[in-house]
Amino acid sequence: MSAEIVERVLRSPRYRDVDRALLTRLADEELPRSRGTDDAVKRVKRRLHQAVGAFRGRRAADPLPEAIRDAWTGNLSDPAFRAASADAMRAHASTRERIPLLDELYPAVWSVTGLPSSLMDLGCGLNPLTLPWMGLASDARYLASDVDRRPLAAVAAFLELVDQPGAVEVRDLVAAPPTDAADVALLFKLVTTLDRQDRNAASRLLETLAVRHAVITFPVRSLGGRGRGMERTYRARLDELMAGVDRVRDVTEVAVSGELVMVAELDG
Ligand SMILES: C[S@@+](CC[C@H](N)C(=O)[O-])C[C@H]1O[C@@H](n2cnc3c(N)ncnc32)[C@H](O)[C@@H]1O
């Protein structure tokens, strides 16, 4: 029965690029709650919209805009290449919000973690396109994963273009946390997404990640009104998460405007 639901969801052009393992998990969860197959398909699509659909752009013939290829001169900090990369990030609603913070974000994060020689970007969306602001060594290893093949196709083409070593993989972080090791893991705006799928997924991930530092962020839209209430909710969630993971040795907040950024230092 779950298989039938998965096949029907995969027929929708909107979701055919999504990891089959995620579809199967959601179908297994929604089937017992639903009134028949049609209802189950609807429920799975609703969950997929929350997990994936709300953030991503349209499928393009070429995953990487021509403008990025044209702007590549072999230098990541070239202003024209940065501008083309920033433009491409606009295709992912979540990564797009980070564009104004890029100059300050990574220097502030690395001042806590040290400059990583290997990096894991989890539920990455188009965040690997912020590599031109990261200042990593040209031989630093970049491991990017997501459940959505659409941004991953752009990420793979981007890392290949700039010749950054690494790997890009489709991975459901709820069911299969990564086993690779790295200096730092980025969990950018991921906890809220995982919480909607499984309230224990984020803590399981932090318990098992083979990294020394995890950088966990939450969106903070505005400093007034609703934004402040949201920030309080996210801070409370972070406190709960950090208190529930035994390996957390220290937590440092990184001051950047527009995103709540915390670095957790983890025991080995
Ligand atoms: C809020 S967006 C954040 C994207 C990116 N980290 C950023 O901040 O620019 C959440 C991302 O998590 C991905 N995602 C959702 N569920 C996931 C899962 N179970 N495993 C891995 N990635 C997932 C989505 O496809 C989406 O790209």
The ligand as an SDF file (V2000), in Angstrom:
LIG
                    3D

 27 29  0  0  0  0  0  0  0  0999 V2000
   14.9240   25.3710    5.7340 C   0  0  0  0  0  0  0  0  0  0  0  0
   15.7380   24.5640    4.4320 S   0  0  0  0  0  0  0  0  0  0  0  0
   17.4380   24.9230    4.8320 C   0  0  0  0  0  0  0  0  0  0  0  0
   18.3720   24.8130    3.6470 C   0  0  0  0  0  0  0  0  0  0  0  0
   19.8300   25.2030    3.9330 C   0  0  0  0  0  0  0  0  0  0  0  0
   20.3790   24.4800    5.0500 N   0  0  0  0  0  0  0  0  0  0  0  0
   19.9380   26.6940    4.1770 C   0  0  0  0  0  0  0  0  0  0  0  0
   19.7920   27.1100    5.3320 O   0  0  0  0  0  0  0  0  0  0  0  0
   20.1470   27.4330    3.2180 O   0  0  0  0  0  0  0  0  0  0  0  0
   15.6160   22.8550    4.8960 C   0  0  0  0  0  0  0  0  0  0  0  0
   16.3220   21.9100    3.9400 C   0  0  0  0  0  0  0  0  0  0  0  0
   16.2610   20.5990    4.5180 O   0  0  0  0  0  0  0  0  0  0  0  0
   15.9720   19.6650    3.5090 C   0  0  0  0  0  0  0  0  0  0  0  0
   15.3340   18.5150    4.1960 N   0  0  0  0  0  0  0  0  0  0  0  0
   14.0440   18.3790    4.6010 C   0  0  0  0  0  0  0  0  0  0  0  0
   13.8670   17.1960    5.2170 N   0  0  0  0  0  0  0  0  0  0  0  0
   15.0680   16.5610    5.2160 C   0  0  0  0  0  0  0  0  0  0  0  0
   15.5110   15.2880    5.6920 C   0  0  0  0  0  0  0  0  0  0  0  0
   14.6920   14.4550    6.3150 N   0  0  0  0  0  0  0  0  0  0  0  0
   16.8070   14.9520    5.4900 N   0  0  0  0  0  0  0  0  0  0  0  0
   17.6570   15.8170    4.8580 C   0  0  0  0  0  0  0  0  0  0  0  0
   17.3010   17.0290    4.3870 N   0  0  0  0  0  0  0  0  0  0  0  0
   16.0100   17.4040    4.5640 C   0  0  0  0  0  0  0  0  0  0  0  0
   15.0840   20.4110    2.5160 C   0  0  0  0  0  0  0  0  0  0  0  0
   15.0930   19.8340    1.2460 O   0  0  0  0  0  0  0  0  0  0  0  0
   15.7070   21.8220    2.5560 C   0  0  0  0  0  0  0  0  0  0  0  0
   16.6890   21.9680    1.5760 O   0  0  0  0  0  0  0  0  0  0  0  0
  1  2  1  0
  2  3  1  0
  2 10  1  0
  3  4  1  0
  4  5  1  0
  5  6  1  0
  5  7  1  0
  7  8  2  0
  7  9  1  0
 10 11  1  0
 11 12  1  0
 11 26  1  0
 12 13  1  0
 13 14  1  0
 13 24  1  0
 14 15  1  0
 14 23  1  0
 15 16  2  0
 16 17  1  0
 17 18  1  0
 17 23  2  0
 18 19  1  0
 18 20  2  0
 20 21  1  0
 21 22  2  0
 22 23  1  0
 24 25  1  0
 24 26  1  0
 26 27  1  0
M  CHG  2   2   1   9  -1
M  END
$$$$
